[in-house]
Amino acid sequence: MSKVALAWMVEQARSAGVEMSKKSIDMPPNPVLHDKSTNIALGEATGRLEDRDVRYTDGRKVKQLKMTGTGLTYAEIKKHNLISYTPRDLVPRIDMDPSLPLPPETKYLYTTDETGTVNMGSYRDWLSKNGYKLGNLVIK
């Protein structure tokens, strides 16, 4: 995903008159999404989540998943199928002691922070439609 930011920065530099390489910035079509939060136990961002509070300058406070007016929202991610979450039972894990009274999301110790894949074609299209210029970004 850092290559998307790189492609955008290259275009920003070009628009400011900086001469930049025309070499393509190659991106795989479905890069792996990593999530180091506790969300991996729950899979897709639904239900009880590690959802941060966002505080606006006017004093309002909302959960990150409910934010609006900031670009790409969680609702748009869902609408455009930008992320395919890996079903929790397919993520490598270690079973915790079944005799412990643990909530379902802590029943396992996951051995990876991979939570799914990003549909780069759809993501690129969304970025383009919303005014982000990505110049040399090529999905291969």
C-alpha positions as CSV (number, residue, x, y, z in Angstrom):
1,M,0.0,0.0,0.0
2,S,3.0,2.3,0.5
3,K,3.4,2.3,-3.3
4,V,0.0,4.0,-3.7
5,A,1.3,6.8,-1.4
6,L,4.5,7.0,-3.3
7,A,2.7,7.3,-6.7
8,W,0.6,10.1,-5.2
9,M,3.7,11.9,-3.9
10,V,5.5,11.6,-7.2
11,E,2.4,13.2,-8.9
12,Q,2.4,16.0,-6.3
13,A,6.0,16.7,-7.0
14,R,5.4,16.7,-10.7
15,S,2.6,19.2,-10.3
16,A,5.0,21.4,-8.4
17,G,7.4,21.4,-11.2
18,V,9.9,18.8,-9.9
19,E,11.2,16.5,-12.6
20,M,10.5,12.9,-11.7
21,S,11.3,9.5,-13.2
22,K,8.7,8.1,-15.6
23,K,9.5,4.6,-14.5
24,S,6.4,2.6,-13.5
25,I,5.5,2.0,-9.8
26,D,4.4,-1.7,-9.9
27,M,1.7,-2.9,-7.5
28,P,0.2,-6.4,-7.2
29,P,-3.5,-6.7,-7.9
30,N,-4.4,-8.0,-4.4
31,P,-1.8,-7.1,-1.8
32,V,-2.2,-8.5,1.7
33,L,-3.8,-6.3,4.3
34,H,-2.1,-6.4,7.8
35,D,-3.9,-5.3,10.9
36,K,-2.0,-5.2,14.2
37,S,-5.0,-4.1,16.2
38,T,-7.2,-6.6,18.1
39,N,-9.6,-6.6,15.1
40,I,-7.9,-9.7,13.7
41,A,-9.8,-11.8,16.3
42,L,-13.1,-10.5,14.9
43,G,-12.2,-10.5,11.2
44,E,-14.2,-7.9,9.3
45,A,-14.8,-4.6,11.0
46,T,-18.1,-5.4,12.5
47,G,-19.4,-5.8,16.1
48,R,-17.1,-5.1,19.0
49,L,-14.0,-3.6,17.6
50,E,-10.9,-1.7,18.4
51,D,-12.5,1.4,17.0
52,R,-10.7,4.6,17.9
53,D,-12.4,7.8,19.1
54,V,-11.8,10.7,16.8
55,R,-12.1,14.2,18.3
56,Y,-12.9,17.1,16.1
57,T,-11.7,20.7,16.8
58,D,-15.3,21.7,17.6
59,G,-15.5,19.2,20.5
60,R,-17.4,16.5,18.7
61,K,-16.3,12.9,19.2
62,V,-17.1,10.0,16.9
63,K,-15.8,6.5,16.4
64,Q,-13.4,6.1,13.4
65,L,-15.8,3.8,11.5
66,K,-18.5,6.5,11.7
67,M,-16.3,9.4,10.4
68,T,-17.5,11.4,7.4
69,G,-16.1,14.1,5.3
70,T,-12.5,12.7,5.5
71,G,-12.2,10.9,2.2
72,L,-12.5,7.2,2.0
73,T,-15.0,6.0,4.7
74,Y,-15.7,2.5,6.0
75,A,-19.1,2.6,4.3
76,E,-17.4,3.2,0.9
77,I,-14.9,0.4,1.5
78,K,-17.8,-1.9,2.0
79,K,-19.8,-0.5,-1.0
80,H,-16.9,-0.8,-3.4
81,N,-15.6,-4.2,-2.0
82,L,-12.2,-2.7,-1.6
83,I,-11.2,-5.2,1.1
84,S,-11.8,-9.0,1.1
85,Y,-11.4,-10.1,4.7
86,T,-10.1,-13.6,5.4
87,P,-12.6,-15.7,7.3
88,R,-11.2,-16.2,10.8
89,D,-11.2,-20.0,10.6
90,L,-8.7,-19.7,7.7
91,V,-6.2,-17.5,9.6
92,P,-3.4,-19.5,11.2
93,R,-4.0,-19.8,14.9
94,I,-3.3,-21.6,18.1
95,D,-6.3,-22.8,20.2
96,M,-6.2,-21.3,23.7
97,D,-7.0,-23.5,26.7
98,P,-10.7,-24.5,26.2
99,S,-11.2,-24.7,30.0
100,L,-10.7,-21.0,30.3
101,P,-13.9,-18.8,30.2
102,L,-12.7,-16.6,27.3
103,P,-14.9,-14.5,25.1
104,P,-15.0,-15.8,21.5
105,E,-12.6,-13.2,20.1
106,T,-9.8,-14.2,22.5
107,K,-10.4,-18.0,22.2
108,Y,-7.4,-18.2,19.8
109,L,-3.9,-16.8,19.4
110,Y,-3.5,-15.8,15.8
111,T,0.0,-16.4,14.4
112,T,-0.2,-13.7,11.7
113,D,-1.6,-10.2,11.4
114,E,-2.8,-10.8,7.8
115,T,-6.5,-10.0,7.8
116,G,-7.4,-10.0,4.1
117,T,-6.5,-8.5,0.7
118,V,-7.1,-5.2,-1.0
119,N,-8.7,-5.0,-4.4
120,M,-6.2,-2.6,-6.0
121,G,-8.2,-2.1,-9.2
122,S,-11.2,-0.9,-7.3
123,Y,-9.1,1.1,-4.9
124,R,-7.3,2.8,-7.8
125,D,-10.6,3.5,-9.5
126,W,-12.0,5.1,-6.3
127,L,-8.9,7.2,-5.8
128,S,-9.0,8.4,-9.4
129,K,-12.7,9.2,-9.2
130,N,-12.0,11.3,-6.1
131,G,-9.2,13.4,-7.6
132,Y,-6.1,11.5,-6.5
133,K,-3.6,11.4,-9.4
134,L,-1.4,8.2,-9.3
135,G,0.6,8.7,-12.5
136,N,2.9,5.8,-12.9
137,L,1.1,3.3,-10.7
138,V,0.7,0.1,-12.6
139,I,-1.2,-2.9,-11.2
140,K,0.4,-6.1,-12.3
